[in-house]
Amino acid sequence: MDDSTWSTLQNILPLLIPIVIVEIILLVAALSDLIRQPALRGPKWVWVLVILFVNLIGPILYFVLARKEE
């Protein structure tokens, strides 16, 4: 890595760390809730894919759209 790349990385890293932490917390919360839910809007396997592969927005979509109203 040259000096300009390293400098850019040092400037961006403090901004990325909180985003990564929030993503991990949302991912764990959504997956643990998914396991406990008896009924959802759509198959569970689809929601697992959405949670895992649609970064940051996937878990939010799960909490907003997947859960059935009781």
C-alpha positions as a Markdown table, in Angstrom:
| # | Residue | x | y | z |
|---|---|---|---|---|
| 1 | Met | 0.0 | 0.0 | 0.0 |
| 2 | Asp | 1.3 | 3.4 | -0.8 |
| 3 | Asp | 1.1 | 6.4 | 1.5 |
| 4 | Ser | -2.0 | 7.9 | -0.1 |
| 5 | Thr | -4.0 | 4.7 | 0.2 |
| 6 | Trp | -3.0 | 4.2 | 3.8 |
| 7 | Ser | -3.9 | 7.8 | 4.6 |
| 8 | Thr | -7.3 | 7.4 | 3.0 |
| 9 | Leu | -7.9 | 4.2 | 4.9 |
| 10 | Gln | -7.0 | 5.8 | 8.2 |
| 11 | Asn | -9.5 | 8.6 | 7.5 |
| 12 | Ile | -12.4 | 6.3 | 6.5 |
| 13 | Leu | -11.9 | 3.6 | 9.1 |
| 14 | Pro | -13.3 | 5.6 | 12.1 |
| 15 | Leu | -16.5 | 6.2 | 10.1 |
| 16 | Leu | -16.9 | 2.6 | 9.0 |
| 17 | Ile | -16.5 | 0.9 | 12.4 |
| 18 | Pro | -19.8 | 2.2 | 13.9 |
| 19 | Ile | -21.6 | 1.2 | 10.8 |
| 20 | Val | -20.2 | -2.3 | 10.9 |
| 21 | Ile | -21.1 | -2.6 | 14.6 |
| 22 | Val | -24.7 | -1.5 | 14.0 |
| 23 | Glu | -24.9 | -4.0 | 11.0 |
| 24 | Ile | -23.8 | -6.9 | 13.2 |
| 25 | Ile | -26.2 | -6.0 | 16.0 |
| 26 | Leu | -29.1 | -5.7 | 13.6 |
| 27 | Leu | -28.1 | -9.0 | 11.9 |
| 28 | Val | -28.0 | -10.9 | 15.2 |
| 29 | Ala | -31.2 | -9.4 | 16.5 |
| 30 | Ala | -33.1 | -10.1 | 13.3 |
| 31 | Leu | -31.9 | -13.7 | 13.0 |
| 32 | Ser | -32.6 | -14.5 | 16.7 |
| 33 | Asp | -36.1 | -13.0 | 16.2 |
| 34 | Leu | -36.6 | -14.9 | 13.0 |
| 35 | Ile | -35.9 | -18.2 | 14.8 |
| 36 | Arg | -38.5 | -17.4 | 17.5 |
| 37 | Gln | -41.3 | -16.3 | 15.2 |
| 38 | Pro | -43.9 | -19.0 | 14.5 |
| 39 | Ala | -45.5 | -17.3 | 11.5 |
| 40 | Leu | -44.2 | -14.7 | 9.1 |
| 41 | Arg | -45.2 | -13.1 | 5.8 |
| 42 | Gly | -43.3 | -15.4 | 3.4 |
| 43 | Pro | -41.1 | -18.4 | 4.0 |
| 44 | Lys | -38.4 | -18.2 | 6.6 |
| 45 | Trp | -35.6 | -19.1 | 4.2 |
| 46 | Val | -36.3 | -16.1 | 2.1 |
| 47 | Trp | -36.1 | -13.8 | 5.1 |
| 48 | Val | -32.8 | -15.4 | 6.1 |
| 49 | Leu | -31.4 | -14.5 | 2.7 |
| 50 | Val | -32.7 | -11.0 | 2.9 |
| 51 | Ile | -31.3 | -10.5 | 6.4 |
| 52 | Leu | -27.9 | -11.9 | 5.4 |
| 53 | Phe | -27.4 | -10.5 | 1.9 |
| 54 | Val | -29.1 | -7.1 | 1.9 |
| 55 | Asn | -26.7 | -5.3 | 4.1 |
| 56 | Leu | -28.0 | -2.9 | 6.8 |
| 57 | Ile | -31.4 | -2.6 | 5.1 |
| 58 | Gly | -32.2 | -6.4 | 5.2 |
| 59 | Pro | -32.7 | -6.6 | 8.9 |
| 60 | Ile | -34.7 | -3.4 | 8.9 |
| 61 | Leu | -36.9 | -4.8 | 6.2 |
| 62 | Tyr | -37.4 | -7.9 | 8.2 |
| 63 | Phe | -38.5 | -6.0 | 11.3 |
| 64 | Val | -40.9 | -3.8 | 9.3 |
| 65 | Leu | -42.4 | -6.2 | 6.7 |
| 66 | Ala | -42.0 | -9.8 | 7.8 |
| 67 | Arg | -43.7 | -10.0 | 11.1 |
| 68 | Lys | -47.4 | -10.7 | 11.0 |
| 69 | Glu | -49.7 | -8.6 | 13.1 |
| 70 | Glu | -51.3 | -10.5 | 15.9 |
